[in-house]
Amino acid sequence: MKPSFPLLLLCTAALLRAATPNEAAAVLFQAKKFPAARAAFEQIAATTPNNAEAHYYLGLLAERRNDTDEAVRQLELATTLAPTISDYFADLGDAYGTAARTASIFSQLGYAKKCLAALEKAVALDPDNLDARNGLISYHQQAPGFAGGSMAKAYVQAAEIRKRNPTMGATVLAQLYVTDKKYDEAFALFEETLKTAPDNYLALYSIGRLAALTGQRLARGEQTLRRSLTLTPGKNEPPHAAAHWRLGNLAEKRGEKPAARAAYEAALKLDPAFKPASDSLAKLN
């Protein structure tokens, strides 16, 4: 879809104000004009090969088009050229994590260890980088012990996040409780989050998800999911299609097949490629 005329004007004005080629290319990236941003950063990298920021953005753009090898290559270059920027290492860790999930069994462990090292470096450079700490939590939850995974270390990171951002920390800790099947504690923490942040999308969605997983507090789960549908998901948060899918799960728990079918169809209307909803609908039929 072509950008609207007002958006084009804003982009043009921002480009005119940009003082450097990097800033102009970054404006294109922020405006989601990704092909143009890629071309601009490739030109910058060609003329100034040691431009760390250009390689960083080229890595992010490669991730967006699912070119994991190129993302790793560009982000490794960025961290080599700018070894003190925490965000560069955090995103490199994400790229290594993606590579580990898609690599051959012989390469998985190597990428996993690189993922852990990059995320730990990001936190060492900036202890307040909560995205990197969140990445470490995900790593420790998913990785086996021989690859450095540890639920104890995940809880340590959750505590560190909670010191810096109580709302985010409580939500992250609750997710760990879910993993450990401490469901009452998880419900309590999500509700605690909503007392101080009633429009916290992730907490609202998570109560509904937990209700769907456990069969507990179904009415409350439906209430919070419907509330989440009136809000905008944040970066890396479950989309509205997922909320509709969870509403379908709750309807199935109550034995209400027509309502479940309607919810799954609503999810697929928002995102026809949302496989959990298509799978649930197929099983329902």
QUIVEN-V226033 format. One record per residue. N is the residue number from 1. RES is the residue in one letter. SS is DSSP state (a for helix, b for strand, c for the rest). D_FIRST is the distance of its C-alpha to the first C-alpha in Angstrom with 2 decimals. Layout:
n:N res:RES ss:SS d_first:D_FIRST
n:N res:RES ss:SS d_first:D_FIRST
//
This chain:
n:1 res:M ss:c d_first:0.00
n:2 res:K ss:c d_first:3.80
n:3 res:P ss:c d_first:6.47
n:4 res:S ss:c d_first:8.94
n:5 res:F ss:a d_first:12.15
n:6 res:P ss:a d_first:14.32
n:7 res:L ss:a d_first:12.45
n:8 res:L ss:a d_first:12.80
n:9 res:L ss:a d_first:16.38
n:10 res:L ss:a d_first:17.05
n:11 res:C ss:a d_first:15.93
n:12 res:T ss:a d_first:18.03
n:13 res:A ss:a d_first:20.90
n:14 res:A ss:a d_first:20.89
n:15 res:L ss:a d_first:20.98
n:16 res:L ss:a d_first:23.82
n:17 res:R ss:a d_first:25.67
n:18 res:A ss:c d_first:25.35
n:19 res:A ss:c d_first:28.84
n:20 res:T ss:c d_first:28.32
n:21 res:P ss:a d_first:25.99
n:22 res:N ss:a d_first:25.60
n:23 res:E ss:a d_first:24.53
n:24 res:A ss:a d_first:22.00
n:25 res:A ss:a d_first:20.46
n:26 res:A ss:a d_first:20.61
n:27 res:V ss:a d_first:18.69
n:28 res:L ss:a d_first:15.76
n:29 res:F ss:a d_first:16.22
n:30 res:Q ss:a d_first:16.51
n:31 res:A ss:c d_first:13.30
n:32 res:K ss:c d_first:11.62
n:33 res:K ss:c d_first:11.05
n:34 res:F ss:a d_first:12.95
n:35 res:P ss:a d_first:13.46
n:36 res:A ss:a d_first:14.68
n:37 res:A ss:a d_first:16.75
n:38 res:R ss:a d_first:18.24
n:39 res:A ss:a d_first:19.28
n:40 res:A ss:a d_first:20.80
n:41 res:F ss:a d_first:22.72
n:42 res:E ss:a d_first:23.89
n:43 res:Q ss:a d_first:25.31
n:44 res:I ss:a d_first:27.02
n:45 res:A ss:a d_first:28.46
n:46 res:A ss:a d_first:29.72
n:47 res:T ss:a d_first:31.52
n:48 res:T ss:c d_first:32.69
n:49 res:P ss:c d_first:33.07
n:50 res:N ss:c d_first:34.64
n:51 res:N ss:c d_first:31.67
n:52 res:A ss:a d_first:31.34
n:53 res:E ss:a d_first:28.24
n:54 res:A ss:a d_first:26.31
n:55 res:H ss:a d_first:27.45
n:56 res:Y ss:a d_first:26.59
n:57 res:Y ss:a d_first:22.93
n:58 res:L ss:a d_first:22.83
n:59 res:G ss:a d_first:24.31
n:60 res:L ss:a d_first:21.71
n:61 res:L ss:a d_first:18.92
n:62 res:A ss:a d_first:20.99
n:63 res:E ss:a d_first:21.32
n:64 res:R ss:a d_first:17.59
n:65 res:R ss:c d_first:17.48
n:66 res:N ss:c d_first:20.80
n:67 res:D ss:c d_first:22.96
n:68 res:T ss:a d_first:25.88
n:69 res:D ss:a d_first:28.45
n:70 res:E ss:a d_first:26.52
n:71 res:A ss:a d_first:25.76
n:72 res:V ss:a d_first:29.49
n:73 res:R ss:a d_first:30.53
n:74 res:Q ss:a d_first:28.48
n:75 res:L ss:a d_first:29.41
n:76 res:E ss:a d_first:33.02
n:77 res:L ss:a d_first:33.01
n:78 res:A ss:a d_first:31.68
n:79 res:T ss:a d_first:34.42
n:80 res:T ss:a d_first:37.04
n:81 res:L ss:a d_first:36.25
n:82 res:A ss:c d_first:35.91
n:83 res:P ss:c d_first:38.17
n:84 res:T ss:c d_first:38.40
n:85 res:I ss:c d_first:34.79
n:86 res:S ss:a d_first:34.50
n:87 res:D ss:a d_first:30.71
n:88 res:Y ss:a d_first:30.70
n:89 res:F ss:a d_first:33.21
n:90 res:A ss:a d_first:31.46
n:91 res:D ss:a d_first:28.25
n:92 res:L ss:a d_first:30.48
n:93 res:G ss:a d_first:32.18
n:94 res:D ss:a d_first:28.95
n:95 res:A ss:a d_first:28.26
n:96 res:Y ss:a d_first:31.86
n:97 res:G ss:a d_first:31.51
n:98 res:T ss:a d_first:28.59
n:99 res:A ss:a d_first:30.68
n:100 res:A ss:a d_first:33.67
n:101 res:R ss:a d_first:31.93
n:102 res:T ss:a d_first:30.91
n:103 res:A ss:c d_first:33.94
n:104 res:S ss:c d_first:37.08
n:105 res:I ss:a d_first:39.86
n:106 res:F ss:a d_first:41.77
n:107 res:S ss:a d_first:39.08
n:108 res:Q ss:a d_first:37.95
n:109 res:L ss:a d_first:40.80
n:110 res:G ss:a d_first:40.34
n:111 res:Y ss:a d_first:36.68
n:112 res:A ss:a d_first:37.59
n:113 res:K ss:a d_first:40.32
n:114 res:K ss:a d_first:38.08
n:115 res:C ss:a d_first:35.54
n:116 res:L ss:a d_first:38.39
n:117 res:A ss:a d_first:39.80
n:118 res:A ss:a d_first:36.53
n:119 res:L ss:a d_first:35.95
n:120 res:E ss:a d_first:39.60
n:121 res:K ss:a d_first:39.35
n:122 res:A ss:a d_first:36.39
n:123 res:V ss:a d_first:38.52
n:124 res:A ss:a d_first:41.58
n:125 res:L ss:a d_first:39.79
n:126 res:D ss:c d_first:38.42
n:127 res:P ss:c d_first:40.02
n:128 res:D ss:c d_first:37.57
n:129 res:N ss:c d_first:34.52
n:130 res:L ss:a d_first:33.83
n:131 res:D ss:a d_first:30.83
n:132 res:A ss:a d_first:33.26
n:133 res:R ss:a d_first:35.91
n:134 res:N ss:a d_first:33.54
n:135 res:G ss:a d_first:32.80
n:136 res:L ss:a d_first:36.56
n:137 res:I ss:a d_first:36.96
n:138 res:S ss:a d_first:34.52
n:139 res:Y ss:a d_first:36.37
n:140 res:H ss:a d_first:39.77
n:141 res:Q ss:a d_first:38.81
n:142 res:Q ss:a d_first:37.55
n:143 res:A ss:c d_first:39.69
n:144 res:P ss:c d_first:43.21
n:145 res:G ss:a d_first:46.19
n:146 res:F ss:a d_first:46.93
n:147 res:A ss:a d_first:43.53
n:148 res:G ss:c d_first:44.26
n:149 res:G ss:c d_first:42.65
n:150 res:S ss:c d_first:44.57
n:151 res:M ss:a d_first:44.02
n:152 res:A ss:a d_first:46.60
n:153 res:K ss:a d_first:44.52
n:154 res:A ss:a d_first:41.41
n:155 res:Y ss:a d_first:43.45
n:156 res:V ss:a d_first:44.52
n:157 res:Q ss:a d_first:40.94
n:158 res:A ss:a d_first:40.16
n:159 res:A ss:a d_first:43.21
n:160 res:E ss:a d_first:42.12
n:161 res:I ss:a d_first:38.70
n:162 res:R ss:a d_first:40.53
n:163 res:K ss:a d_first:42.74
n:164 res:R ss:a d_first:39.82
n:165 res:N ss:c d_first:37.48
n:166 res:P ss:a d_first:39.48
n:167 res:T ss:a d_first:36.60
n:168 res:M ss:a d_first:34.56
n:169 res:G ss:a d_first:37.84
n:170 res:A ss:a d_first:38.98
n:171 res:T ss:a d_first:35.79
n:172 res:V ss:a d_first:36.04
n:173 res:L ss:a d_first:39.74
n:174 res:A ss:a d_first:39.17
n:175 res:Q ss:a d_first:36.87
n:176 res:L ss:a d_first:39.78
n:177 res:Y ss:a d_first:42.12
n:178 res:V ss:a d_first:39.95
n:179 res:T ss:a d_first:40.25
n:180 res:D ss:c d_first:44.01
n:181 res:K ss:c d_first:44.13
n:182 res:K ss:c d_first:45.45
n:183 res:Y ss:a d_first:43.61
n:184 res:D ss:a d_first:45.67
n:185 res:E ss:a d_first:45.20
n:186 res:A ss:a d_first:41.44
n:187 res:F ss:a d_first:41.17
n:188 res:A ss:a d_first:43.40
n:189 res:L ss:a d_first:41.32
n:190 res:F ss:a d_first:38.03
n:191 res:E ss:a d_first:39.87
n:192 res:E ss:a d_first:41.35
n:193 res:T ss:a d_first:37.92
n:194 res:L ss:a d_first:36.90
n:195 res:K ss:a d_first:40.06
n:196 res:T ss:a d_first:38.93
n:197 res:A ss:c d_first:35.14
n:198 res:P ss:c d_first:34.57
n:199 res:D ss:c d_first:30.78
n:200 res:N ss:c d_first:30.65
n:201 res:Y ss:a d_first:27.80
n:202 res:L ss:a d_first:29.20
n:203 res:A ss:a d_first:32.72
n:204 res:L ss:a d_first:31.68
n:205 res:Y ss:a d_first:29.75
n:206 res:S ss:a d_first:32.60
n:207 res:I ss:a d_first:35.26
n:208 res:G ss:a d_first:33.45
n:209 res:R ss:a d_first:33.02
n:210 res:L ss:a d_first:36.68
n:211 res:A ss:a d_first:37.80
n:212 res:A ss:a d_first:36.01
n:213 res:L ss:a d_first:37.58
n:214 res:T ss:a d_first:41.06
n:215 res:G ss:c d_first:41.44
n:216 res:Q ss:c d_first:42.73
n:217 res:R ss:c d_first:41.80
n:218 res:L ss:a d_first:39.47
n:219 res:A ss:a d_first:39.39
n:220 res:R ss:a d_first:38.54
n:221 res:G ss:a d_first:35.82
n:222 res:E ss:a d_first:34.18
n:223 res:Q ss:a d_first:34.55
n:224 res:T ss:a d_first:32.87
n:225 res:L ss:a d_first:29.96
n:226 res:R ss:a d_first:29.27
n:227 res:R ss:a d_first:29.53
n:228 res:S ss:a d_first:27.05
n:229 res:L ss:c d_first:24.45
n:230 res:T ss:c d_first:24.71
n:231 res:L ss:c d_first:23.89
n:232 res:T ss:c d_first:21.05
n:233 res:P ss:c d_first:21.76
n:234 res:G ss:c d_first:22.44
n:235 res:K ss:c d_first:21.67
n:236 res:N ss:c d_first:23.07
n:237 res:E ss:c d_first:24.07
n:238 res:P ss:c d_first:23.78
n:239 res:P ss:c d_first:20.65
n:240 res:H ss:a d_first:21.12
n:241 res:A ss:a d_first:21.11
n:242 res:A ss:a d_first:24.22
n:243 res:A ss:a d_first:25.83
n:244 res:H ss:a d_first:25.54
n:245 res:W ss:a d_first:26.99
n:246 res:R ss:a d_first:29.85
n:247 res:L ss:a d_first:30.52
n:248 res:G ss:a d_first:30.95
n:249 res:N ss:a d_first:33.35
n:250 res:L ss:a d_first:35.36
n:251 res:A ss:a d_first:35.59
n:252 res:E ss:a d_first:36.91
n:253 res:K ss:a d_first:39.47
n:254 res:R ss:c d_first:40.69
n:255 res:G ss:c d_first:40.88
n:256 res:E ss:c d_first:38.30
n:257 res:K ss:a d_first:36.48
n:258 res:P ss:a d_first:34.63
n:259 res:A ss:a d_first:33.19
n:260 res:A ss:a d_first:32.31
n:261 res:R ss:a d_first:30.54
n:262 res:A ss:a d_first:28.52
n:263 res:A ss:a d_first:27.51
n:264 res:Y ss:a d_first:26.49
n:265 res:E ss:a d_first:24.44
n:266 res:A ss:a d_first:22.73
n:267 res:A ss:a d_first:21.92
n:268 res:L ss:a d_first:20.48
n:269 res:K ss:a d_first:18.40
n:270 res:L ss:a d_first:16.70
n:271 res:D ss:c d_first:16.67
n:272 res:P ss:c d_first:17.82
n:273 res:A ss:c d_first:18.82
n:274 res:F ss:c d_first:21.08
n:275 res:K ss:a d_first:24.31
n:276 res:P ss:a d_first:26.89
n:277 res:A ss:a d_first:25.95
n:278 res:S ss:a d_first:25.94
n:279 res:D ss:a d_first:29.26
n:280 res:S ss:a d_first:30.76
n:281 res:L ss:a d_first:29.81
n:282 res:A ss:a d_first:31.38
n:283 res:K ss:a d_first:34.52
n:284 res:L ss:a d_first:34.72
n:285 res:N ss:c d_first:34.78
//
